[in-house]
Amino acid sequence: MSTPVTISTIGRVTADLELKTSQNGKNTKYIQFGFAVNKGYGDDTHANFYSCVLYGEAAQRMMDAKVKKGSLIQIVGDLELVEFARRDGSPGWIAKITLYNWNYAPTNRPKNESGDGDSSVSDGSYPPAEDCGNNGLPYGFR
């Protein structure tokens, strides 16, 4: 039995998505896309790149949500290293993630039209710092 290597990370989609249908007789919808995750700090910042695949209704949900090149998303999936042959015939490896789930990643950008920075817990964002009480804990955990 193989044990899945579960990964959860936040990064950006590297190209616009295309919903495809498998040709295996089951007509399964899927999306295959590149994913970049920034690592390091300061001058040591670099990107790790992954090849991601998402199947079924979750793939359709990603298309309906209008995820596109540059979208910041959070993913959870099974990571595996897949061997491939380079053009010169030498072996290479690519990190492939079969997604279990995805969501847009939270950002610090204001959600309202006026752009005044006011956000509320009801819109799914974090509460403003001034609403976190004396101990810095929101939601009545004082």
Buried (B, 14 or more C-beta within 10 A) or exposed (E): EEEEEEBEBBBBBBEEBEEEEEEEEEEEBBBBBBBBBEEEEEEEEEEEEBBBBBBEEBBBEBBEEEBEEEBEBBBBBBBBEEEEEEEEEEEEEEBBBBBBEBEEBEEEEEEEEEEEEEBEEEEEBEEEEEEBEEEEEBEEEE
